[in-house]
Amino acid sequence: MIDARKPLRVLVSEGSSTSGREAVTILGAAGHHVEVCDPSRWCLARYSRFVRKFHHCPGLRTDPAGFLRFVEGLLASQHFDVLLPTHEQGFLFTRAEARLKPRVGFALPDFSSYRAVHSKAGFSRLLDRLGLPQPPTRIVASLDELREATRFPSVVKTSIGTASRGVWIVRDVGDLNLALYDLQASGDIGGELLVQDLITGTTEKAQSVFCRGELLGFHAYRQVSAGVGGGEAVKESVSRPAIRGYLEAIGAHLNWHGALSVDVIMPLDSATPLLIDCNPRLVEPMNAYCAGTDLVELLLRLSLGETPAPLAESRAGVRTHLALQALLGSASRDGTRRDVIRECGRIAAGKDPYQGSTEELTPMRLDWPGAVPLAMTAALLLVSPQFASSLARGGFGAHLLDAASIRMIESEGFC
C-alpha cells in the first residue's frame, strides 16, 4: 500500500474526527509529511507519531472567516502539496476555491454540487430526481408541519448535522414530544426538517472517490456492532455492486470531484438498499485501506491534478474495529464497570466480535501514542460509565459546521 513516489507535504484540515485520525495513520504509513490544524489542543490527531506539526487554529463553527485566514496564512508561509479536508472543512474550501487553489492542491467539487448533498433535504430531493431509493420521506419547515407529517415509527432529522447530531428516533407520541422539545431548545427549527419512515434493517456505508464525474475508487462495509451514537464499533467490508451503481449515478449527475460517502439501510424485508444520508468526504477510510483500497492516496493524486487509473474492487470480509467506540458504546448502553472491563478483555483477547479484526483508530503497534486517548477513556469509564455520553459529545466541537456558520460561508460577501 505504500507509494514509492516522493513523499508529499500534506496539511490535514482537522484532527478531532475519527475520519481525520485514520487519514493521518494512512498518510504517515505511506511516508508523507503530515501537519494538522485543529481548534482543540487535545484532538485525537495530537496522539500520533505521524503528525510532524500541530497548528492550533480558530474553530470552523465559531469563526469560519478566521479559520480560512489561518489556513491561508499557513499556505503562504510554508509549502504544502495537498490540503486534505477530512470533514466539513470542504464546504468552506470549495466556497473559497479561488483563494486557495493558487497555493495548494485539493480535490473538491464546485460549491453548488457540494451544497446539493451536504444538506439532508437537498440530498433527499436529489435522490428523487435521480429515481434512487430512499425510505419514505417528508420534508417540513416548521414544528407544526412536523407534528402532522410524523407517523410512527419514524426518524426525525435536521437538514444540517453530522456524527448523529440532530437525529431522533420517534416510536410514539412521547418520543415525538421529546424531539420537539429538543428542537425548540436548540434553535434547530430555522431550517428544513426531514421525517423518514423507520426501516428495520442493517446499517452499511459506502465510500467513493471521483475524478470529474468518473468513479475511480469504491468501498463498502457493514456494521457488525454499534458504538456510541450509532457509529460503528466493529465493521466488515462487503461487496455492494448496487450501491456502487447508486454512487456512479450521483457522481455523474453532479460531475463530482473528490470523495463522497453514503449511509445505507439494508431492509430485512427487501433486497433493495435504501440511501439515508450523504457525506461529501471520506468516512473512516481505514477499513478500505485494510481491504486493499487506498482511497486517501487516490485523493492525494487527484489533488495534484493527476487522473489516476480506477482502483480494483476491495476485498470482502475484512473486519476492523475502533476500540474507543466499542468502550464508549458498551458504557452508554446502561453499562456498568464490569461491562467495561469485560469489553476491554474481549478486545485484548480478540474474542468475538473482534476475532480476526484489526484496530483502525488507535493502532498502537503502528502508532504507539494512540494508546493515550484509549487508556484515558478506559480509565474515565471505569471511574463512571456515565462519562460515555459526555465524552461522545466532545466530538461535536468547533471543527464542525452549524446553521449559523453555514449561512456566513454562503453569504454573498464572504469570499
Buried (B, 14 or more C-beta within 10 A) or exposed (E): EEBEEEEBBBBBBBBBBBBBBBBBBBBBBBBBBBBBBBBBEEBBBBBBEBBEEBBEBBBBBBBBBBBBBBBBEBBEEEEBBBBBBBBBBBBBBBBBBEBBEEBBBBBBBBBEBBBBBBBBBBBBBBBEEBEBBBBEBBBBBEBEBBBEBBEEBBBBBBBBBBBBBBBBEBEEEEBBEEBBEBBEEEEBBEBBBBBBBBBEBEBBBBBBBBBBBBBBBBBBBBBBBBBBBBBBBBBBBBBBEEBBEBBBBBBBBBEBBBBBBBBBBBBEEEEEBBBBBBBBBBBBBBBBBBBBBBBBBBBBBBBBEEEBEEBEBBEBEBBBBBBBBBBBBBBBEEBEEEBBBBBBEBBEEEEEBBEEBBBBBBBBEBBEBBBBBBEBBBEBBBEEBBBBEEBBEEBBBBBBBBBEBBEBBEEEEBB
